[in-house]
Amino acid sequence: MNILYIGSGFVGACSAAVSADSGHNVLVYDIDEKKIKALGSGDRDVIEAVIFEDGLGDLLIRHKDRIEFTTDYSRVIDFLDTVDAIFMCLPTPEIGETGESNLEYYNSAAEALGENLAKRNGGKQDRYVVIVNKSTVPIAMVDKTQEIMDKYGVKNYGVVSNPEFLVEGQAIVGSIRPDRVVVGAWNEKDFEIMRKMYQRFYDSATVKYIEVNPKEAAAGKLLANFYLFNRLAVCFDVIGRTAEAFSDLQFENLRGIMTSDKRIGNWGFYDSLYAGGSCFIKDARSLSHQLQTAGQNAVLVNETYLANKRQLELFLSRAKNDANVDWSGKKVAIVGLSFKKDTNDTRNSPSINIVRHLEENGVEKMQLYDPEGADLFKYDFPESDKIKYCTSEFEAIKDSDIIIIATDWPQFRSLADAIIDGVDNKTLIMDGRRILQHRYEELQKAGFDIVAIGSPFIKGESAN
């Protein structure tokens, strides 16, 4: 099959790579010249510099004869004559904190597509095509897409919803071996095309292939992300807060008790300073907006969003409230800039709000490090007299007054020895991921004060 992807971000690039791996002929279009050049470079390091996703570079290199990246829209126009499916993978960011989705990128791409689809096959439009909403869009977006196509006189087409459920850091593995594929369509012809597109999954005994209508598919994505987001918020705001409030409670032991109940399961039992990334926050806010627009109550959805926001605010406030620290004039190490491990994605990273908080409170210097996310983080916070980007976590913590661990990269688990051996014990450790929890007792004995998510304040012994 001939497959077109409009948009080469995380969703578009990973989905296109897996389509090529499935044997399809793939064209990927984007206006971002730097990204398109990198993804089509055939160089793993260059590819990972723009999208760090395990396995993506290998797939793009292995199937370079079946996948093409372009910024030339004339190439798209030519491809429309033989295309079978067009995947819309455009960003749909939130407008402020309103919950409303900014559909500017989507609508612009759909308008251009509609105008040129009507001209395909010399205007005859004799080849059927499905337009697939892959990005997370409002529930009724299928109607809007159809309105745009009809406005331009597009014929012989269908609109499908095929939301992605990818986990960043595991997107390629999750795409090749998904737990489910959800396809929403109004008619059997569209389902047949999508079955052919996803034949390897449709025939699989281990993949749940779910066929529903397009609005159910779109709603299912929003609701799934909200439910997962809510699980994290409950862990932060109830379980973690309980562990912080009472002495002699170990968060990991509480987790063990709860996750042994099969009704509860074990997903989401990770106490953290914040749940970031491109999906959970945006999708919860979008769901809230759509529910309220429809005249429904969205209190629980809103409270989940606020609980997550409150988690980071409370964590940062503990520096003063628990450790009696004044940020002014301090040198602060921020270890971790991507929103979580195994990705260079910094969207909604807790470190963004941390840096802003530190700027507002007059810190003298910030020493930042992340193994993959620094380049993207620099777009928001360029290097300056106040902000220094370091080459390792060990360089970042050197001579610091406060160490903030903000991302759960596994390598940071080894920081305890470097802190004990090379950092002044007047330094405050703020562990936003509990990544050093196995060494808290040693750090305390070495004299370090510790503010840790999921623990009461830990006072360094030698500081008494």
C-alpha positions as CSV (number, residue, x, y, z in Angstrom):
1,M,0.0,0.0,0.0
2,N,1.0,3.6,-0.5
3,I,0.8,5.6,2.7
4,L,1.3,9.3,3.3
5,Y,2.1,10.8,6.6
6,I,1.5,14.5,7.2
7,G,3.7,15.5,10.1
8,S,7.0,13.9,11.2
9,G,6.9,14.4,14.9
10,F,7.0,11.6,17.5
11,V,3.8,10.0,16.3
12,G,4.3,10.5,12.5
13,A,7.9,9.4,12.4
14,C,7.4,6.3,14.6
15,S,4.2,5.3,12.8
16,A,5.7,5.8,9.4
17,A,8.8,3.7,10.3
18,V,6.6,0.8,11.4
19,S,4.5,1.1,8.2
20,A,7.6,0.7,6.2
21,D,8.6,-2.3,8.3
22,S,5.2,-3.7,7.5
23,G,6.1,-3.6,3.8
24,H,4.2,-0.4,2.8
25,N,5.5,2.4,0.5
26,V,5.7,5.5,2.7
27,L,6.1,9.2,2.1
28,V,6.4,11.6,5.1
29,Y,5.9,15.3,4.7
30,D,6.7,18.1,7.1
31,I,7.6,21.8,6.8
32,D,10.5,21.4,9.4
33,E,13.5,21.1,7.1
34,K,16.0,20.3,9.9
35,K,13.9,17.4,11.1
36,I,13.1,16.0,7.7
37,K,16.8,16.1,6.7
38,A,17.8,14.4,9.9
39,L,15.1,11.6,9.6
40,G,16.1,10.9,6.0
41,S,19.8,11.1,6.7
42,G,20.4,7.3,7.1
43,D,22.6,8.2,10.1
44,R,21.4,6.8,13.5
45,D,23.1,9.5,15.6
46,V,21.6,12.3,13.5
47,I,18.1,10.7,13.7
48,E,18.3,10.3,17.4
49,A,19.4,14.0,17.8
50,V,15.9,15.1,16.7
51,I,13.8,12.2,18.0
52,F,15.5,9.9,20.6
53,E,13.4,6.8,20.4
54,D,15.0,3.3,20.8
55,G,14.8,1.5,17.5
56,L,13.6,4.3,15.3
57,G,16.9,5.0,13.7
58,D,17.4,1.3,13.0
59,L,14.0,1.0,11.3
60,L,14.5,4.1,9.1
61,I,17.9,2.9,8.0
62,R,16.8,-0.7,7.4
63,H,13.8,0.4,5.3
64,K,15.3,3.5,3.6
65,D,14.2,2.1,0.2
66,R,10.5,2.1,1.3
67,I,10.3,5.4,3.2
68,E,10.9,9.0,1.9
69,F,11.0,12.2,3.8
70,T,10.2,15.5,2.1
71,T,9.5,19.2,2.6
72,D,8.5,19.5,-1.1
73,Y,4.7,19.6,-1.2
74,S,4.7,18.9,-5.0
75,R,6.0,15.5,-4.1
76,V,2.9,15.0,-1.9
77,I,0.6,16.2,-4.8
78,D,2.2,13.6,-7.1
79,F,1.8,10.9,-4.5
80,L,-1.9,11.6,-4.1
81,D,-2.6,9.9,-7.4
82,T,-1.7,6.5,-6.0
83,V,-2.1,6.9,-2.2
84,D,-4.3,4.5,-0.3
85,A,-4.2,6.1,3.2
86,I,-3.2,9.6,4.5
87,F,-2.3,9.8,8.2
88,M,-2.8,13.2,9.8
89,C,-0.1,13.5,12.5
90,L,-0.2,17.2,13.3
91,P,0.4,18.8,16.7
92,T,-2.8,19.9,18.5
93,P,-1.5,21.9,21.5
94,E,-3.7,23.3,24.2
95,I,-4.6,27.0,23.8
96,G,-3.3,28.5,27.1
97,E,-4.9,26.6,29.9
98,T,-8.4,26.6,28.4
99,G,-8.4,23.0,27.4
100,E,-9.4,23.9,23.9
101,S,-7.2,22.3,21.2
102,N,-5.3,24.6,18.8
103,L,-6.3,23.1,15.5
104,E,-4.5,25.6,13.3
105,Y,-1.9,23.1,12.1
106,Y,-4.4,20.4,11.5
107,N,-6.9,22.6,9.6
108,S,-4.2,24.2,7.5
109,A,-2.9,20.7,6.5
110,A,-6.5,19.5,5.8
111,E,-7.3,22.5,3.7
112,A,-4.2,22.0,1.5
113,L,-5.0,18.3,1.3
114,G,-8.6,18.8,0.4
115,E,-7.7,21.2,-2.4
116,N,-5.3,18.8,-4.0
117,L,-7.2,15.6,-3.4
118,A,-10.0,17.0,-5.5
119,K,-7.5,17.3,-8.4
120,R,-6.1,13.8,-8.1
121,N,-6.2,11.4,-11.1
122,G,-6.6,14.4,-13.3
123,G,-9.7,15.5,-11.4
124,K,-11.5,12.1,-11.9
125,Q,-10.8,11.1,-8.3
126,D,-11.3,7.4,-9.3
127,R,-9.0,6.1,-6.6
128,Y,-10.5,5.6,-3.1
129,V,-8.5,7.0,-0.2
130,V,-8.9,7.1,3.6
131,I,-7.9,10.1,5.6
132,V,-6.8,8.9,9.1
133,N,-6.8,11.0,12.2
134,K,-3.7,9.7,14.0
135,S,-3.1,12.7,16.3
136,T,-5.2,13.1,19.4
137,V,-8.1,15.3,18.3
138,P,-11.5,16.4,19.6
139,I,-14.1,13.7,19.6
140,A,-16.1,15.3,16.8
141,M,-13.1,16.0,14.6
142,V,-14.2,13.4,12.1
143,D,-17.1,15.7,11.2
144,K,-14.8,18.7,10.8
145,T,-12.4,16.7,8.5
146,Q,-15.3,15.7,6.4
147,E,-16.6,19.3,6.1
148,I,-13.2,20.4,4.8
149,M,-13.0,17.6,2.3
150,D,-16.6,18.3,1.1
151,K,-15.9,22.0,0.8
152,Y,-13.3,21.3,-1.9
153,G,-15.4,18.7,-3.6
154,V,-13.3,15.7,-2.6
155,K,-15.0,12.5,-3.6
156,N,-14.3,8.8,-3.2
157,Y,-12.9,9.0,0.3
158,G,-13.5,8.1,3.9
159,V,-12.4,9.5,7.3
160,V,-11.0,7.2,9.9
161,S,-9.9,7.6,13.5
162,N,-6.9,5.5,14.5
163,P,-5.5,6.9,17.7
164,E,-2.0,6.1,18.9
165,F,-1.4,4.7,22.3
166,L,2.4,4.9,22.2
167,V,4.6,5.1,25.3
168,E,7.6,7.4,24.7
169,G,10.8,5.5,25.1
170,Q,9.0,2.3,24.0
171,A,7.2,3.5,20.9
172,I,8.9,1.3,18.3
173,V,8.6,-1.8,20.4
174,G,5.0,-0.8,21.3
175,S,4.2,-0.2,17.6
176,I,5.6,-3.5,16.4
177,R,4.1,-5.5,19.2
178,P,1.0,-3.4,20.3
179,D,-1.4,-4.6,22.9
180,R,-4.3,-3.2,20.8
181,V,-5.0,-1.4,17.6
182,V,-8.1,0.8,17.6
183,V,-9.8,1.7,14.3
184,G,-12.8,3.9,14.1
185,A,-14.8,4.1,10.8
186,W,-18.3,4.6,9.6
187,N,-18.3,2.0,6.8
188,E,-17.1,-1.5,5.9
189,K,-14.9,-0.2,3.0
190,D,-12.8,1.9,5.3
191,F,-12.5,-1.0,7.8
192,E,-11.3,-3.2,4.9
193,I,-8.6,-0.8,3.9
194,M,-7.4,-0.4,7.5
195,R,-7.3,-4.2,7.9
196,K,-5.1,-4.4,4.9
197,M,-2.9,-1.6,6.3
198,Y,-2.6,-3.4,9.6
199,Q,-2.7,-7.0,8.3
200,R,0.2,-8.1,10.6
201,F,-1.8,-7.0,13.6
202,Y,-5.3,-8.0,12.3
203,D,-4.1,-11.6,11.9
204,S,-2.2,-11.6,15.2
205,A,-3.4,-13.8,18.1
206,T,-1.8,-11.5,20.6
207,V,-3.1,-8.1,19.5
208,K,-6.6,-6.9,20.3
209,Y,-7.9,-5.4,17.0
210,I,-10.8,-3.2,18.0
211,E,-13.3,-1.7,15.4
212,V,-15.6,1.0,16.5
213,N,-17.0,4.3,15.1
214,P,-14.6,7.2,14.7
215,K,-16.0,9.2,17.6
216,E,-15.7,6.2,19.9
217,A,-12.1,5.8,18.9
218,A,-11.2,9.4,19.5
219,A,-13.0,9.4,22.9
220,G,-11.4,6.2,23.9
221,K,-7.9,7.7,23.4
222,L,-8.8,10.8,25.6
223,L,-10.4,8.6,28.3
224,A,-7.5,6.1,28.4
225,N,-5.0,8.9,28.8
226,F,-7.2,10.6,31.5
227,Y,-7.5,7.3,33.4
228,L,-3.8,6.8,33.4
229,F,-3.2,10.4,34.4
230,N,-5.7,10.0,37.2
231,R,-3.8,6.9,38.5
232,L,-0.6,8.9,38.7
233,A,-2.3,11.8,40.4
234,V,-3.9,9.5,43.0
235,C,-0.4,8.0,43.7
236,F,1.1,11.5,44.0
237,D,-1.6,13.3,46.0
238,V,-2.8,10.5,48.3
239,I,-0.4,7.6,48.6
240,G,2.7,9.7,48.3
241,R,1.4,12.4,50.5
242,T,0.5,9.8,53.2
243,A,4.1,8.5,53.1
244,E,5.4,12.1,53.5
245,A,3.0,12.8,56.4
246,F,3.8,9.9,58.7
247,S,7.2,8.7,59.9
248,D,8.1,5.0,59.6
249,L,6.2,4.7,56.3
250,Q,8.2,3.5,53.3
251,F,6.5,4.4,50.0
252,E,7.9,1.2,48.3
253,N,6.4,-1.0,51.0
254,L,3.0,0.7,50.7
255,R,3.2,0.2,47.0
256,G,4.0,-3.5,47.5
257,I,0.9,-3.9,49.7
258,M,-1.4,-2.2,47.3
259,T,-0.1,-3.8,44.0
260,S,-0.5,-7.3,45.4
261,D,-4.2,-6.8,45.1
262,K,-5.2,-8.0,41.6
263,R,-8.1,-5.6,41.4
264,I,-5.7,-2.6,41.8
265,G,-2.8,-3.8,39.5
266,N,0.6,-2.1,39.5
267,W,0.5,0.6,36.8
268,G,1.0,4.1,38.0
269,F,2.5,3.4,41.3
270,Y,5.5,5.7,40.7
271,D,5.8,8.7,43.1
272,S,7.2,11.6,41.2
273,L,7.5,15.3,41.3
274,Y,5.3,15.7,38.2
275,A,3.7,13.8,35.3
276,G,4.8,15.7,32.2
277,G,5.0,14.9,28.5
278,S,2.9,15.8,25.5
279,C,-0.3,13.7,26.2
280,F,-1.6,13.4,29.8
281,I,-2.0,17.1,30.6
282,K,-3.2,18.2,27.2
283,D,-5.6,15.3,26.8
284,A,-7.1,15.8,30.3
285,R,-7.6,19.5,29.7
286,S,-9.1,18.7,26.3
287,L,-11.5,16.2,27.8
288,S,-12.5,18.7,30.4
289,H,-13.2,21.4,27.8
290,Q,-15.3,19.1,25.7
291,L,-17.3,17.8,28.6
292,Q,-18.0,21.3,29.9
293,T,-18.9,22.5,26.4
294,A,-21.4,19.7,26.2
295,G,-22.9,20.8,29.5
296,Q,-21.4,18.1,31.6
297,N,-19.5,18.1,35.0
298,A,-15.7,17.9,34.7
299,V,-14.7,18.3,38.4
300,L,-12.8,15.1,38.7
301,V,-10.9,15.7,35.4
302,N,-10.0,19.2,36.6
303,E,-8.9,18.0,40.0
304,T,-6.6,15.4,38.4
305,Y,-4.9,18.2,36.5
306,L,-4.7,20.4,39.6
307,A,-3.3,17.5,41.7
308,N,-0.4,17.1,39.3
309,K,0.3,20.8,39.2
310,R,0.1,20.9,43.0
311,Q,2.6,18.1,43.3
312,L,5.4,20.1,41.8
313,E,4.5,23.2,43.7
314,L,4.6,21.4,47.0
315,F,7.9,19.7,46.2
316,L,9.6,23.0,45.5
317,S,8.1,24.6,48.5
318,R,9.6,22.0,50.8
319,A,13.0,23.5,50.3
320,K,12.0,26.4,52.4
321,N,9.3,24.8,54.6
322,D,11.3,21.6,55.5
323,A,14.9,22.6,55.0
324,N,14.7,26.3,55.7
325,V,16.5,27.1,52.4
326,D,16.4,30.5,50.7
327,W,16.9,30.0,47.0
328,S,18.5,33.5,46.6
329,G,22.1,33.4,45.7
330,K,22.3,29.7,45.5
331,K,24.0,27.4,42.9
332,V,21.5,24.7,41.9
333,A,22.1,21.5,40.0
334,I,19.2,20.2,38.0
335,V,19.8,16.6,37.0
336,G,17.4,15.6,34.3
337,L,15.6,17.8,31.7
338,S,13.5,15.4,29.6
339,F,10.1,14.7,31.0
340,K,11.1,11.1,31.7
341,K,13.8,8.6,30.9
342,D,14.5,7.1,27.5
343,T,13.4,10.2,25.5
344,N,14.7,13.6,24.6
345,D,11.2,15.1,24.7
346,T,11.1,18.1,27.1
347,R,7.4,19.0,26.5
348,N,5.8,19.7,29.9
349,S,9.0,18.6,31.6
350,P,9.0,19.4,35.3
351,S,12.4,21.1,34.8
352,I,10.8,23.8,32.8
353,N,8.8,25.0,35.8
354,I,11.7,24.4,38.1
355,V,14.0,26.7,36.1
356,R,11.3,29.4,36.0
357,H,10.8,29.0,39.8
358,L,14.5,29.4,40.4
359,E,14.7,32.4,38.1
360,E,11.9,34.1,40.0
361,N,13.6,33.3,43.3
362,G,16.9,34.8,42.5
363,V,19.3,31.8,42.3
364,E,22.8,32.7,41.3
365,K,23.5,29.8,38.9
366,M,21.9,26.7,37.5
367,Q,23.9,23.8,36.3
368,L,21.8,21.6,34.0
369,Y,22.4,18.1,32.7
370,D,20.4,15.5,30.7
371,P,21.9,12.6,28.6
372,E,19.5,13.3,25.7
373,G,17.2,16.3,26.4
374,A,19.6,19.2,26.7
375,D,19.5,20.3,23.0
376,L,15.7,20.6,23.0
377,F,15.7,22.2,26.5
378,K,18.0,24.9,25.1
379,Y,15.2,26.2,22.9
380,D,13.4,27.4,26.0
381,F,16.5,28.2,28.1
382,P,19.6,29.1,26.2
383,E,22.9,29.0,27.9
384,S,23.7,32.2,29.8
385,D,25.7,33.6,32.7
386,K,23.0,32.1,34.9
387,I,22.4,28.8,33.1
388,K,25.2,26.3,32.3
389,Y,24.7,23.0,30.5
390,C,27.0,20.3,31.8
391,T,28.5,17.2,30.1
392,S,27.7,14.8,32.9
393,E,25.6,14.6,36.0
394,F,28.8,14.6,38.0
395,E,29.8,18.0,36.6
396,A,26.4,19.4,37.3
397,I,26.4,18.6,41.0
398,K,29.9,19.9,41.6
399,D,30.0,22.9,44.0
400,S,26.2,23.0,44.2
401,D,24.2,24.2,47.1
402,I,21.1,22.3,46.1
403,I,20.8,19.2,43.9
404,I,17.4,18.6,42.2
405,I,16.9,15.2,40.6
406,A,14.0,15.7,38.1
407,T,14.2,12.8,35.6
408,D,14.3,9.0,36.3
409,W,17.3,8.1,34.1
410,P,18.7,4.9,35.6
411,Q,22.3,6.2,35.6
412,F,21.3,8.7,38.2
413,R,21.0,5.9,40.7
414,S,24.8,6.0,41.1
415,L,24.8,9.6,42.2
416,A,24.9,8.8,45.9
417,D,28.6,7.9,45.9
418,A,29.6,11.0,43.9
419,I,27.6,13.1,46.3
420,I,29.1,11.6,49.5
421,D,32.7,11.6,48.1
422,G,32.7,14.9,46.3
423,V,30.0,17.3,47.5
424,D,29.9,19.5,50.6
425,N,27.4,18.0,53.1
426,K,25.7,21.3,53.5
427,T,24.2,20.7,50.0
428,L,20.5,19.9,50.1
429,I,19.4,16.9,48.0
430,M,15.9,17.1,46.5
431,D,15.0,13.8,45.0
432,G,11.9,14.2,42.8
433,R,11.9,10.6,41.5
434,R,13.0,8.6,44.6
435,I,15.8,7.4,42.5
436,L,18.2,7.5,45.5
437,Q,15.8,6.0,48.0
438,H,18.0,2.9,48.4
439,R,20.8,5.2,49.7
440,Y,18.9,7.7,51.8
441,E,20.2,6.3,55.1
442,E,23.8,6.5,54.0
443,L,23.3,10.0,52.7
444,Q,21.7,11.0,55.9
445,K,24.5,9.6,58.0
446,A,27.0,11.5,55.7
447,G,25.2,14.7,56.8
448,F,23.0,15.5,53.9
449,D,19.5,16.9,54.3
450,I,17.1,15.2,51.9
451,V,13.7,16.4,50.5
452,A,12.3,13.4,48.8
453,I,9.0,12.8,47.1
454,G,7.1,10.2,49.2
455,S,9.2,10.7,52.4
456,P,9.1,13.0,55.3
457,F,12.0,15.5,55.6
458,I,15.2,13.6,56.2
459,K,17.7,15.6,58.4
460,G,21.4,14.9,57.9
461,E,22.8,13.5,61.1
462,S,26.1,15.4,61.3
463,A,24.1,18.7,60.8
464,N,22.4,18.2,64.2
